[in-house]
Amino acid sequence: MPSREAERISSAQQTLDILHEISQLLNTRLDRETLTTCVRMIESGVNPEALAAVIQELRRESSVLDPSS
């Protein structure tokens, strides 16, 4: 069984690596940790479009508070 669990973890890591590469190509500005959190939220049932809207709104608010970023 441990090899099955290790295989599952390895597969999940590879998937996250691919998602991070795609994220970088699309210039989403999501780091690996944030991307992992987003994936977990979507897997838990959060609407992906709503999550994207929240991220965009947070970025807008952040740019208003700190225009130099």
Predicted model as a PDB file, atoms N, CA, C, CB and O in Angstrom, pLDDT in the B-factor column:
MODEL        1                                                                  
ATOM      1  N   MET A   1       0.798  -1.211   0.000  1.00 53.00           N  
ATOM      2  CA  MET A   1       0.000   0.000   0.000  1.00 53.00           C  
ATOM      3  C   MET A   1       0.842   1.278   0.000  1.00 53.00           C  
ATOM      4  CB  MET A   1      -0.908  -0.003   1.189  1.00 53.00           C  
ATOM      5  O   MET A   1       0.478   2.247  -0.667  1.00 53.00           O  
ATOM      6  N   PRO A   2       1.953   1.302   0.729  1.00 72.00           N  
ATOM      7  CA  PRO A   2       2.729   2.543   0.719  1.00 72.00           C  
ATOM      8  C   PRO A   2       3.162   2.961  -0.682  1.00 72.00           C  
ATOM      9  CB  PRO A   2       3.947   2.392   1.595  1.00 72.00           C  
ATOM     10  O   PRO A   2       3.240   4.154  -0.974  1.00 72.00           O  
ATOM     11  N   SER A   3       3.447   1.984  -1.558  1.00 89.00           N  
ATOM     12  CA  SER A   3       3.854   2.349  -2.906  1.00 89.00           C  
ATOM     13  C   SER A   3       2.683   2.984  -3.669  1.00 89.00           C  
ATOM     14  CB  SER A   3       4.381   1.113  -3.658  1.00 89.00           C  
ATOM     15  O   SER A   3       2.896   3.860  -4.507  1.00 89.00           O  
ATOM     16  N   ARG A   4       1.479   2.557  -3.388  1.00 90.00           N  
ATOM     17  CA  ARG A   4       0.303   3.146  -4.024  1.00 90.00           C  
ATOM     18  C   ARG A   4       0.118   4.597  -3.568  1.00 90.00           C  
ATOM     19  CB  ARG A   4      -0.958   2.316  -3.700  1.00 90.00           C  
ATOM     20  O   ARG A   4      -0.216   5.474  -4.365  1.00 90.00           O  
ATOM     21  N   GLU A   5       0.339   4.828  -2.283  1.00 89.00           N  
ATOM     22  CA  GLU A   5       0.237   6.183  -1.741  1.00 89.00           C  
ATOM     23  C   GLU A   5       1.347   7.063  -2.316  1.00 89.00           C  
ATOM     24  CB  GLU A   5       0.310   6.159  -0.192  1.00 89.00           C  
ATOM     25  O   GLU A   5       1.105   8.219  -2.665  1.00 89.00           O  
ATOM     26  N   ALA A   6       2.540   6.532  -2.413  1.00 89.00           N  
ATOM     27  CA  ALA A   6       3.655   7.291  -2.991  1.00 89.00           C  
ATOM     28  C   ALA A   6       3.388   7.599  -4.463  1.00 89.00           C  
ATOM     29  CB  ALA A   6       4.979   6.510  -2.842  1.00 89.00           C  
ATOM     30  O   ALA A   6       3.731   8.676  -4.950  1.00 89.00           O  
ATOM     31  N   GLU A   7       2.783   6.662  -5.156  1.00 91.00           N  
ATOM     32  CA  GLU A   7       2.429   6.873  -6.563  1.00 91.00           C  
ATOM     33  C   GLU A   7       1.372   7.961  -6.698  1.00 91.00           C  
ATOM     34  CB  GLU A   7       1.925   5.567  -7.195  1.00 91.00           C  
ATOM     35  O   GLU A   7       1.437   8.778  -7.617  1.00 91.00           O  
ATOM     36  N   ARG A   8       0.409   7.978  -5.799  1.00 90.00           N  
ATOM     37  CA  ARG A   8      -0.640   8.998  -5.806  1.00 90.00           C  
ATOM     38  C   ARG A   8      -0.046  10.379  -5.540  1.00 90.00           C  
ATOM     39  CB  ARG A   8      -1.721   8.670  -4.756  1.00 90.00           C  
ATOM     40  O   ARG A   8      -0.404  11.351  -6.205  1.00 90.00           O  
ATOM     41  N   ILE A   9       0.849  10.463  -4.581  1.00 89.00           N  
ATOM     42  CA  ILE A   9       1.494  11.736  -4.252  1.00 89.00           C  
ATOM     43  C   ILE A   9       2.347  12.217  -5.418  1.00 89.00           C  
ATOM     44  CB  ILE A   9       2.355  11.597  -2.984  1.00 89.00           C  
ATOM     45  O   ILE A   9       2.342  13.404  -5.746  1.00 89.00           O  
ATOM     46  N   SER A  10       3.073  11.306  -6.040  1.00 91.00           N  
ATOM     47  CA  SER A  10       3.905  11.660  -7.188  1.00 91.00           C  
ATOM     48  C   SER A  10       3.052  12.164  -8.345  1.00 91.00           C  
ATOM     49  CB  SER A  10       4.741  10.456  -7.636  1.00 91.00           C  
ATOM     50  O   SER A  10       3.410  13.137  -9.008  1.00 91.00           O  
ATOM     51  N   SER A  11       1.945  11.516  -8.583  1.00 92.00           N  
ATOM     52  CA  SER A  11       1.036  11.928  -9.647  1.00 92.00           C  
ATOM     53  C   SER A  11       0.454  13.311  -9.364  1.00 92.00           C  
ATOM     54  CB  SER A  11      -0.092  10.904  -9.812  1.00 92.00           C  
ATOM     55  O   SER A  11       0.355  14.143 -10.266  1.00 92.00           O  
ATOM     56  N   ALA A  12       0.070  13.553  -8.116  1.00 90.00           N  
ATOM     57  CA  ALA A  12      -0.468  14.857  -7.741  1.00 90.00           C  
ATOM     58  C   ALA A  12       0.588  15.941  -7.920  1.00 90.00           C  
ATOM     59  CB  ALA A  12      -0.972  14.837  -6.289  1.00 90.00           C  
ATOM     60  O   ALA A  12       0.274  17.039  -8.380  1.00 90.00           O  
ATOM     61  N   GLN A  13       1.838  15.647  -7.560  1.00 93.00           N  
ATOM     62  CA  GLN A  13       2.923  16.617  -7.713  1.00 93.00           C  
ATOM     63  C   GLN A  13       3.177  16.928  -9.183  1.00 93.00           C  
ATOM     64  CB  GLN A  13       4.206  16.092  -7.057  1.00 93.00           C  
ATOM     65  O   GLN A  13       3.398  18.082  -9.552  1.00 93.00           O  
ATOM     66  N   GLN A  14       3.143  15.898 -10.015  1.00 95.00           N  
ATOM     67  CA  GLN A  14       3.333  16.111 -11.452  1.00 95.00           C  
ATOM     68  C   GLN A  14       2.210  16.977 -12.024  1.00 95.00           C  
ATOM     69  CB  GLN A  14       3.395  14.760 -12.195  1.00 95.00           C  
ATOM     70  O   GLN A  14       2.452  17.865 -12.842  1.00 95.00           O  
ATOM     71  N   THR A  15       0.995  16.711 -11.589  1.00 94.00           N  
ATOM     72  CA  THR A  15      -0.145  17.497 -12.048  1.00 94.00           C  
ATOM     73  C   THR A  15       0.011  18.952 -11.641  1.00 94.00           C  
ATOM     74  CB  THR A  15      -1.453  16.928 -11.490  1.00 94.00           C  
ATOM     75  O   THR A  15      -0.232  19.855 -12.442  1.00 94.00           O  
ATOM     76  N   LEU A  16       0.417  19.181 -10.395  1.00 94.00           N  
ATOM     77  CA  LEU A  16       0.619  20.549  -9.930  1.00 94.00           C  
ATOM     78  C   LEU A  16       1.753  21.228 -10.703  1.00 94.00           C  
ATOM     79  CB  LEU A  16       0.921  20.560  -8.423  1.00 94.00           C  
ATOM     80  O   LEU A  16       1.660  22.412 -11.026  1.00 94.00           O  
ATOM     81  N   ASP A  17       2.811  20.491 -10.998  1.00 95.00           N  
ATOM     82  CA  ASP A  17       3.917  21.047 -11.795  1.00 95.00           C  
ATOM     83  C   ASP A  17       3.421  21.502 -13.172  1.00 95.00           C  
ATOM     84  CB  ASP A  17       5.048  19.997 -11.958  1.00 95.00           C  
ATOM     85  O   ASP A  17       3.787  22.577 -13.648  1.00 95.00           O  
ATOM     86  N   ILE A  18       2.596  20.683 -13.796  1.00 96.00           N  
ATOM     87  CA  ILE A  18       2.050  21.022 -15.115  1.00 96.00           C  
ATOM     88  C   ILE A  18       1.129  22.237 -15.012  1.00 96.00           C  
ATOM     89  CB  ILE A  18       1.284  19.818 -15.715  1.00 96.00           C  
ATOM     90  O   ILE A  18       1.197  23.147 -15.839  1.00 96.00           O  
ATOM     91  N   LEU A  19       0.268  22.246 -13.989  1.00 95.00           N  
ATOM     92  CA  LEU A  19      -0.619  23.394 -13.795  1.00 95.00           C  
ATOM     93  C   LEU A  19       0.176  24.676 -13.554  1.00 95.00           C  
ATOM     94  CB  LEU A  19      -1.569  23.138 -12.620  1.00 95.00           C  
ATOM     95  O   LEU A  19      -0.196  25.743 -14.042  1.00 95.00           O  
ATOM     96  N   HIS A  20       1.265  24.570 -12.805  1.00 96.00           N  
ATOM     97  CA  HIS A  20       2.095  25.750 -12.543  1.00 96.00           C  
ATOM     98  C   HIS A  20       2.758  26.235 -13.832  1.00 96.00           C  
ATOM     99  CB  HIS A  20       3.168  25.433 -11.477  1.00 96.00           C  
ATOM    100  O   HIS A  20       2.840  27.439 -14.071  1.00 96.00           O  
ATOM    101  N   GLU A  21       3.225  25.314 -14.653  1.00 96.00           N  
ATOM    102  CA  GLU A  21       3.818  25.708 -15.942  1.00 96.00           C  
ATOM    103  C   GLU A  21       2.785  26.423 -16.822  1.00 96.00           C  
ATOM    104  CB  GLU A  21       4.378  24.467 -16.683  1.00 96.00           C  
ATOM    105  O   GLU A  21       3.085  27.447 -17.435  1.00 96.00           O  
ATOM    106  N   ILE A  22       1.578  25.876 -16.876  1.00 96.00           N  
ATOM    107  CA  ILE A  22       0.515  26.506 -17.657  1.00 96.00           C  
ATOM    108  C   ILE A  22       0.205  27.887 -17.078  1.00 96.00           C  
ATOM    109  CB  ILE A  22      -0.763  25.617 -17.672  1.00 96.00           C  
ATOM    110  O   ILE A  22       0.019  28.853 -17.818  1.00 96.00           O  
ATOM    111  N   SER A  23       0.153  27.967 -15.766  1.00 95.00           N  
ATOM    112  CA  SER A  23      -0.109  29.233 -15.094  1.00 95.00           C  
ATOM    113  C   SER A  23       0.954  30.272 -15.454  1.00 95.00           C  
ATOM    114  CB  SER A  23      -0.160  29.029 -13.576  1.00 95.00           C  
ATOM    115  O   SER A  23       0.636  31.441 -15.670  1.00 95.00           O  
ATOM    116  N   GLN A  24       2.204  29.845 -15.518  1.00 96.00           N  
ATOM    117  CA  GLN A  24       3.294  30.755 -15.882  1.00 96.00           C  
ATOM    118  C   GLN A  24       3.166  31.190 -17.345  1.00 96.00           C  
ATOM    119  CB  GLN A  24       4.665  30.079 -15.644  1.00 96.00           C  
ATOM    120  O   GLN A  24       3.372  32.360 -17.666  1.00 96.00           O  
ATOM    121  N   LEU A  25       2.831  30.260 -18.216  1.00 97.00           N  
ATOM    122  CA  LEU A  25       2.662  30.595 -19.636  1.00 97.00           C  
ATOM    123  C   LEU A  25       1.526  31.591 -19.846  1.00 97.00           C  
ATOM    124  CB  LEU A  25       2.397  29.327 -20.452  1.00 97.00           C  
ATOM    125  O   LEU A  25       1.596  32.448 -20.727  1.00 97.00           O  
ATOM    126  N   LEU A  26       0.489  31.473 -19.035  1.00 95.00           N  
ATOM    127  CA  LEU A  26      -0.662  32.374 -19.146  1.00 95.00           C  
ATOM    128  C   LEU A  26      -0.476  33.664 -18.335  1.00 95.00           C  
ATOM    129  CB  LEU A  26      -1.927  31.655 -18.685  1.00 95.00           C  
ATOM    130  O   LEU A  26      -1.351  34.530 -18.307  1.00 95.00           O  
ATOM    131  N   ASN A  27       0.683  33.769 -17.678  1.00 94.00           N  
ATOM    132  CA  ASN A  27       1.019  34.958 -16.897  1.00 94.00           C  
ATOM    133  C   ASN A  27      -0.059  35.294 -15.867  1.00 94.00           C  
ATOM    134  CB  ASN A  27       1.232  36.144 -17.824  1.00 94.00           C  
ATOM    135  O   ASN A  27      -0.507  36.437 -15.774  1.00 94.00           O  
ATOM    136  N   THR A  28      -0.469  34.284 -15.095  1.00 93.00           N  
ATOM    137  CA  THR A  28      -1.504  34.480 -14.080  1.00 93.00           C  
ATOM    138  C   THR A  28      -0.967  35.136 -12.815  1.00 93.00           C  
ATOM    139  CB  THR A  28      -2.140  33.157 -13.731  1.00 93.00           C  
ATOM    140  O   THR A  28      -1.738  35.625 -11.991  1.00 93.00           O  
ATOM    141  N   ARG A  29       0.342  35.146 -12.662  1.00 92.00           N  
ATOM    142  CA  ARG A  29       1.004  35.689 -11.473  1.00 92.00           C  
ATOM    143  C   ARG A  29       0.610  34.933 -10.207  1.00 92.00           C  
ATOM    144  CB  ARG A  29       0.669  37.168 -11.316  1.00 92.00           C  
ATOM    145  O   ARG A  29       0.634  35.504  -9.116  1.00 92.00           O  
ATOM    146  N   LEU A  30       0.245  33.645 -10.339  1.00 94.00           N  
ATOM    147  CA  LEU A  30      -0.050  32.808  -9.180  1.00 94.00           C  
ATOM    148  C   LEU A  30       1.194  31.995  -8.849  1.00 94.00           C  
ATOM    149  CB  LEU A  30      -1.279  31.875  -9.446  1.00 94.00           C  
ATOM    150  O   LEU A  30       1.717  31.274  -9.698  1.00 94.00           O  
ATOM    151  N   ASP A  31       1.665  32.116  -7.606  1.00 94.00           N  
ATOM    152  CA  ASP A  31       2.793  31.289  -7.211  1.00 94.00           C  
ATOM    153  C   ASP A  31       2.294  29.867  -6.939  1.00 94.00           C  
ATOM    154  CB  ASP A  31       3.506  31.882  -5.958  1.00 94.00           C  
ATOM    155  O   ASP A  31       1.089  29.617  -6.927  1.00 94.00           O  
ATOM    156  N   ARG A  32       3.214  28.957  -6.725  1.00 94.00           N  
ATOM    157  CA  ARG A  32       2.860  27.546  -6.553  1.00 94.00           C  
ATOM    158  C   ARG A  32       1.935  27.344  -5.352  1.00 94.00           C  
ATOM    159  CB  ARG A  32       4.127  26.701  -6.385  1.00 94.00           C  
ATOM    160  O   ARG A  32       0.990  26.557  -5.426  1.00 94.00           O  
ATOM    161  N   GLU A  33       2.197  28.044  -4.251  1.00 95.00           N  
ATOM    162  CA  GLU A  33       1.383  27.888  -3.047  1.00 95.00           C  
ATOM    163  C   GLU A  33      -0.052  28.378  -3.290  1.00 95.00           C  
ATOM    164  CB  GLU A  33       2.017  28.657  -1.869  1.00 95.00           C  
ATOM    165  O   GLU A  33      -1.013  27.717  -2.895  1.00 95.00           O  
ATOM    166  N   THR A  34      -0.188  29.528  -3.935  1.00 95.00           N  
ATOM    167  CA  THR A  34      -1.513  30.067  -4.222  1.00 95.00           C  
ATOM    168  C   THR A  34      -2.259  29.163  -5.196  1.00 95.00           C  
ATOM    169  CB  THR A  34      -1.406  31.491  -4.791  1.00 95.00           C  
ATOM    170  O   THR A  34      -3.456  28.923  -5.043  1.00 95.00           O  
ATOM    171  N   LEU A  35      -1.543  28.667  -6.193  1.00 95.00           N  
ATOM    172  CA  LEU A  35      -2.151  27.758  -7.156  1.00 95.00           C  
ATOM    173  C   LEU A  35      -2.647  26.484  -6.465  1.00 95.00           C  
ATOM    174  CB  LEU A  35      -1.146  27.407  -8.265  1.00 95.00           C  
ATOM    175  O   LEU A  35      -3.738  25.994  -6.758  1.00 95.00           O  
ATOM    176  N   THR A  36      -1.840  25.958  -5.554  1.00 95.00           N  
ATOM    177  CA  THR A  36      -2.236  24.768  -4.795  1.00 95.00           C  
ATOM    178  C   THR A  36      -3.510  25.039  -3.996  1.00 95.00           C  
ATOM    179  CB  THR A  36      -1.099  24.324  -3.850  1.00 95.00           C  
ATOM    180  O   THR A  36      -4.417  24.208  -3.963  1.00 95.00           O  
ATOM    181  N   THR A  37      -3.571  26.199  -3.355  1.00 96.00           N  
ATOM    182  CA  THR A  37      -4.754  26.567  -2.583  1.00 96.00           C  
ATOM    183  C   THR A  37      -5.976  26.661  -3.484  1.00 96.00           C  
ATOM    184  CB  THR A  37      -4.529  27.897  -1.855  1.00 96.00           C  
ATOM    185  O   THR A  37      -7.054  26.186  -3.123  1.00 96.00           O  
ATOM    186  N   CYS A  38      -5.815  27.270  -4.653  1.00 96.00           N  
ATOM    187  CA  CYS A  38      -6.927  27.388  -5.598  1.00 96.00           C  
ATOM    188  C   CYS A  38      -7.417  26.018  -6.053  1.00 96.00           C  
ATOM    189  CB  CYS A  38      -6.508  28.222  -6.811  1.00 96.00           C  
ATOM    190  O   CYS A  38      -8.622  25.775  -6.116  1.00 96.00           O  
ATOM    191  N   VAL A  39      -6.488  25.128  -6.368  1.00 95.00           N  
ATOM    192  CA  VAL A  39      -6.864  23.776  -6.804  1.00 95.00           C  
ATOM    193  C   VAL A  39      -7.626  23.065  -5.700  1.00 95.00           C  
ATOM    194  CB  VAL A  39      -5.615  22.958  -7.203  1.00 95.00           C  
ATOM    195  O   VAL A  39      -8.645  22.426  -5.963  1.00 95.00           O  
ATOM    196  N   ARG A  40      -7.146  23.168  -4.470  1.00 95.00           N  
ATOM    197  CA  ARG A  40      -7.831  22.520  -3.345  1.00 95.00           C  
ATOM    198  C   ARG A  40      -9.233  23.093  -3.147  1.00 95.00           C  
ATOM    199  CB  ARG A  40      -7.011  22.682  -2.055  1.00 95.00           C  
ATOM    200  O   ARG A  40     -10.176  22.356  -2.859  1.00 95.00           O  
ATOM    201  N   MET A  41      -9.363  24.400  -3.303  1.00 97.00           N  
ATOM    202  CA  MET A  41     -10.684  25.010  -3.152  1.00 97.00           C  
ATOM    203  C   MET A  41     -11.636  24.520  -4.237  1.00 97.00           C  
ATOM    204  CB  MET A  41     -10.576  26.539  -3.194  1.00 97.00           C  
ATOM    205  O   MET A  41     -12.798  24.225  -3.959  1.00 97.00           O  
ATOM    206  N   ILE A  42     -11.149  24.436  -5.463  1.00 96.00           N  
ATOM    207  CA  ILE A  42     -11.986  23.959  -6.569  1.00 96.00           C  
ATOM    208  C   ILE A  42     -12.360  22.497  -6.349  1.00 96.00           C  
ATOM    209  CB  ILE A  42     -11.256  24.131  -7.925  1.00 96.00           C  
ATOM    210  O   ILE A  42     -13.498  22.100  -6.601  1.00 96.00           O  
ATOM    211  N   GLU A  43     -11.400  21.692  -5.879  1.00 95.00           N  
ATOM    212  CA  GLU A  43     -11.693  20.280  -5.586  1.00 95.00           C  
ATOM    213  C   GLU A  43     -12.724  20.143  -4.474  1.00 95.00           C  
ATOM    214  CB  GLU A  43     -10.410  19.538  -5.197  1.00 95.00           C  
ATOM    215  O   GLU A  43     -13.436  19.142  -4.397  1.00 95.00           O  
ATOM    216  N   SER A  44     -12.801  21.163  -3.605  1.00 97.00           N  
ATOM    217  CA  SER A  44     -13.762  21.140  -2.499  1.00 97.00           C  
ATOM    218  C   SER A  44     -15.132  21.684  -2.898  1.00 97.00           C  
ATOM    219  CB  SER A  44     -13.222  21.940  -1.332  1.00 97.00           C  
ATOM    220  O   SER A  44     -16.061  21.711  -2.091  1.00 97.00           O  
ATOM    221  N   GLY A  45     -15.243  22.119  -4.162  1.00 98.00           N  
ATOM    222  CA  GLY A  45     -16.548  22.527  -4.647  1.00 98.00           C  
ATOM    223  C   GLY A  45     -16.714  24.012  -4.926  1.00 98.00           C  
ATOM    224  O   GLY A  45     -17.798  24.446  -5.317  1.00 98.00           O  
ATOM    225  N   VAL A  46     -15.653  24.807  -4.731  1.00 98.00           N  
ATOM    226  CA  VAL A  46     -15.756  26.236  -5.023  1.00 98.00           C  
ATOM    227  C   VAL A  46     -15.889  26.429  -6.533  1.00 98.00           C  
ATOM    228  CB  VAL A  46     -14.517  27.012  -4.471  1.00 98.00           C  
ATOM    229  O   VAL A  46     -15.207  25.764  -7.313  1.00 98.00           O  
ATOM    230  N   ASN A  47     -16.761  27.332  -6.933  1.00 98.00           N  
ATOM    231  CA  ASN A  47     -16.962  27.627  -8.347  1.00 98.00           C  
ATOM    232  C   ASN A  47     -15.698  28.300  -8.897  1.00 98.00           C  
ATOM    233  CB  ASN A  47     -18.219  28.536  -8.556  1.00 98.00           C  
ATOM    234  O   ASN A  47     -15.300  29.352  -8.395  1.00 98.00           O  
ATOM    235  N   PRO A  48     -15.060  27.715  -9.919  1.00 96.00           N  
ATOM    236  CA  PRO A  48     -13.813  28.274 -10.461  1.00 96.00           C  
ATOM    237  C   PRO A  48     -13.962  29.701 -10.987  1.00 96.00           C  
ATOM    238  CB  PRO A  48     -13.304  27.391 -11.570  1.00 96.00           C  
ATOM    239  O   PRO A  48     -13.048  30.512 -10.837  1.00 96.00           O  
ATOM    240  N   GLU A  49     -15.105  30.012 -11.601  1.00 97.00           N  
ATOM    241  CA  GLU A  49     -15.309  31.366 -12.116  1.00 97.00           C  
ATOM    242  C   GLU A  49     -15.437  32.367 -10.975  1.00 97.00           C  
ATOM    243  CB  GLU A  49     -16.557  31.420 -13.007  1.00 97.00           C  
ATOM    244  O   GLU A  49     -14.926  33.483 -11.065  1.00 97.00           O  
ATOM    245  N   ALA A  50     -16.110  31.973  -9.912  1.00 97.00           N  
ATOM    246  CA  ALA A  50     -16.244  32.845  -8.748  1.00 97.00           C  
ATOM    247  C   ALA A  50     -14.874  33.055  -8.093  1.00 97.00           C  
ATOM    248  CB  ALA A  50     -17.251  32.247  -7.729  1.00 97.00           C  
ATOM    249  O   ALA A  50     -14.549  34.166  -7.673  1.00 97.00           O  
ATOM    250  N   LEU A  51     -14.084  32.003  -8.007  1.00 97.00           N  
ATOM    251  CA  LEU A  51     -12.740  32.112  -7.439  1.00 97.00           C  
ATOM    252  C   LEU A  51     -11.879  33.060  -8.270  1.00 97.00           C  
ATOM    253  CB  LEU A  51     -12.076  30.726  -7.354  1.00 97.00           C  
ATOM    254  O   LEU A  51     -11.163  33.895  -7.718  1.00 97.00           O  
ATOM    255  N   ALA A  52     -11.947  32.934  -9.579  1.00 95.00           N  
ATOM    256  CA  ALA A  52     -11.188  33.832 -10.461  1.00 95.00           C  
ATOM    257  C   ALA A  52     -11.631  35.275 -10.259  1.00 95.00           C  
ATOM    258  CB  ALA A  52     -11.364  33.424 -11.940  1.00 95.00           C  
ATOM    259  O   ALA A  52     -10.798  36.181 -10.235  1.00 95.00           O  
ATOM    260  N   ALA A  53     -12.931  35.497 -10.115  1.00 97.00           N  
ATOM    261  CA  ALA A  53     -13.444  36.856  -9.895  1.00 97.00           C  
ATOM    262  C   ALA A  53     -12.933  37.426  -8.578  1.00 97.00           C  
ATOM    263  CB  ALA A  53     -14.981  36.861  -9.908  1.00 97.00           C  
ATOM    264  O   ALA A  53     -12.590  38.606  -8.504  1.00 97.00           O  
ATOM    265  N   VAL A  54     -12.880  36.600  -7.543  1.00 96.00           N  
ATOM    266  CA  VAL A  54     -12.375  37.054  -6.245  1.00 96.00           C  
ATOM    267  C   VAL A  54     -10.901  37.424  -6.352  1.00 96.00           C  
ATOM    268  CB  VAL A  54     -12.576  35.967  -5.169  1.00 96.00           C  
ATOM    269  O   VAL A  54     -10.481  38.451  -5.820  1.00 96.00           O  
ATOM    270  N   ILE A  55     -10.122  36.606  -7.028  1.00 95.00           N  
ATOM    271  CA  ILE A  55      -8.693  36.888  -7.193  1.00 95.00           C  
ATOM    272  C   ILE A  55      -8.502  38.195  -7.956  1.00 95.00           C  
ATOM    273  CB  ILE A  55      -7.986  35.726  -7.932  1.00 95.00           C  
ATOM    274  O   ILE A  55      -7.665  39.016  -7.581  1.00 95.00           O  
ATOM    275  N   GLN A  56      -9.262  38.388  -9.004  1.00 95.00           N  
ATOM    276  CA  GLN A  56      -9.159  39.637  -9.770  1.00 95.00           C  
ATOM    277  C   GLN A  56      -9.533  40.842  -8.916  1.00 95.00           C  
ATOM    278  CB  GLN A  56     -10.058  39.578 -11.012  1.00 95.00           C  
ATOM    279  O   GLN A  56      -8.870  41.877  -8.977  1.00 95.00           O  
ATOM    280  N   GLU A  57     -10.576  40.714  -8.131  1.00 95.00           N  
ATOM    281  CA  GLU A  57     -10.996  41.823  -7.270  1.00 95.00           C  
ATOM    282  C   GLU A  57      -9.941  42.115  -6.206  1.00 95.00           C  
ATOM    283  CB  GLU A  57     -12.346  41.505  -6.603  1.00 95.00           C  
ATOM    284  O   GLU A  57      -9.657  43.278  -5.919  1.00 95.00           O  
ATOM    285  N   LEU A  58      -9.369  41.084  -5.628  1.00 94.00           N  
ATOM    286  CA  LEU A  58      -8.303  41.289  -4.639  1.00 94.00           C  
ATOM    287  C   LEU A  58      -7.096  41.996  -5.265  1.00 94.00           C  
ATOM    288  CB  LEU A  58      -7.867  39.940  -4.034  1.00 94.00           C  
ATOM    289  O   LEU A  58      -6.471  42.846  -4.631  1.00 94.00           O  
ATOM    290  N   ARG A  59      -6.782  41.647  -6.483  1.00 93.00           N  
ATOM    291  CA  ARG A  59      -5.670  42.315  -7.173  1.00 93.00           C  
ATOM    292  C   ARG A  59      -5.998  43.781  -7.443  1.00 93.00           C  
ATOM    293  CB  ARG A  59      -5.346  41.596  -8.495  1.00 93.00           C  
ATOM    294  O   ARG A  59      -5.135  44.647  -7.302  1.00 93.00           O  
ATOM    295  N   ARG A  60      -7.233  44.059  -7.827  1.00 94.00           N  
ATOM    296  CA  ARG A  60      -7.650  45.458  -8.048  1.00 94.00           C  
ATOM    297  C   ARG A  60      -7.541  46.260  -6.757  1.00 94.00           C  
ATOM    298  CB  ARG A  60      -9.101  45.520  -8.587  1.00 94.00           C  
ATOM    299  O   ARG A  60      -6.999  47.365  -6.746  1.00 94.00           O  
ATOM    300  N   GLU A  61      -8.057  45.699  -5.678  1.00 92.00           N  
ATOM    301  CA  GLU A  61      -8.000  46.374  -4.381  1.00 92.00           C  
ATOM    302  C   GLU A  61      -6.552  46.589  -3.945  1.00 92.00           C  
ATOM    303  CB  GLU A  61      -8.760  45.561  -3.319  1.00 92.00           C  
ATOM    304  O   GLU A  61      -6.203  47.646  -3.419  1.00 92.00           O  
ATOM    305  N   SER A  62      -5.734  45.600  -4.163  1.00 89.00           N  
ATOM    306  CA  SER A  62      -4.316  45.707  -3.799  1.00 89.00           C  
ATOM    307  C   SER A  62      -3.620  46.809  -4.585  1.00 89.00           C  
ATOM    308  CB  SER A  62      -3.605  44.375  -4.034  1.00 89.00           C  
ATOM    309  O   SER A  62      -2.800  47.542  -4.033  1.00 89.00           O  
ATOM    310  N   SER A  63      -3.939  46.930  -5.870  1.00 86.00           N  
ATOM    311  CA  SER A  63      -3.300  47.962  -6.686  1.00 86.00           C  
ATOM    312  C   SER A  63      -3.748  49.362  -6.285  1.00 86.00           C  
ATOM    313  CB  SER A  63      -3.601  47.727  -8.158  1.00 86.00           C  
ATOM    314  O   SER A  63      -3.002  50.328  -6.447  1.00 86.00           O  
ATOM    315  N   VAL A  64      -4.973  49.472  -5.759  1.00 88.00           N  
ATOM    316  CA  VAL A  64      -5.452  50.763  -5.272  1.00 88.00           C  
ATOM    317  C   VAL A  64      -4.701  51.148  -3.997  1.00 88.00           C  
ATOM    318  CB  VAL A  64      -6.980  50.719  -5.012  1.00 88.00           C  
ATOM    319  O   VAL A  64      -4.341  52.308  -3.800  1.00 88.00           O  
ATOM    320  N   LEU A  65      -4.472  50.153  -3.136  1.00 85.00           N  
ATOM    321  CA  LEU A  65      -3.782  50.423  -1.873  1.00 85.00           C  
ATOM    322  C   LEU A  65      -2.287  50.653  -2.067  1.00 85.00           C  
ATOM    323  CB  LEU A  65      -3.999  49.273  -0.908  1.00 85.00           C  
ATOM    324  O   LEU A  65      -1.676  51.443  -1.348  1.00 85.00           O  
ATOM    325  N   ASP A  66      -1.701  49.958  -3.045  1.00 81.00           N  
ATOM    326  CA  ASP A  66      -0.258  50.074  -3.305  1.00 81.00           C  
ATOM    327  C   ASP A  66      -0.016  50.202  -4.802  1.00 81.00           C  
ATOM    328  CB  ASP A  66       0.512  48.849  -2.734  1.00 81.00           C  
ATOM    329  O   ASP A  66       0.276  49.210  -5.469  1.00 81.00           O  
ATOM    330  N   PRO A  67      -0.135  51.414  -5.337  1.00 78.00           N  
ATOM    331  CA  PRO A  67      -0.015  51.606  -6.779  1.00 78.00           C  
ATOM    332  C   PRO A  67       1.351  51.233  -7.356  1.00 78.00           C  
ATOM    333  CB  PRO A  67      -0.308  53.025  -7.108  1.00 78.00           C  
ATOM    334  O   PRO A  67       1.476  51.060  -8.568  1.00 78.00           O  
ATOM    335  N   SER A  68       2.365  51.107  -6.522  1.00 75.00           N  
ATOM    336  CA  SER A  68       3.710  50.776  -7.028  1.00 75.00           C  
ATOM    337  C   SER A  68       3.857  49.308  -7.373  1.00 75.00           C  
ATOM    338  CB  SER A  68       4.761  51.156  -6.005  1.00 75.00           C  
ATOM    339  O   SER A  68       4.855  48.921  -7.981  1.00 75.00           O  
ATOM    340  N   SER A  69       2.877  48.463  -6.996  1.00 61.00           N  
ATOM    341  CA  SER A  69       3.014  47.025  -7.298  1.00 61.00           C  
ATOM    342  C   SER A  69       2.396  46.636  -8.603  1.00 61.00           C  
ATOM    343  CB  SER A  69       2.400  46.205  -6.215  1.00 61.00           C  
ATOM    344  O   SER A  69       2.437  45.465  -8.981  1.00 61.00           O  
TER     345      SER A  69                                                      
ENDMDL                                                                          
END                                                                             
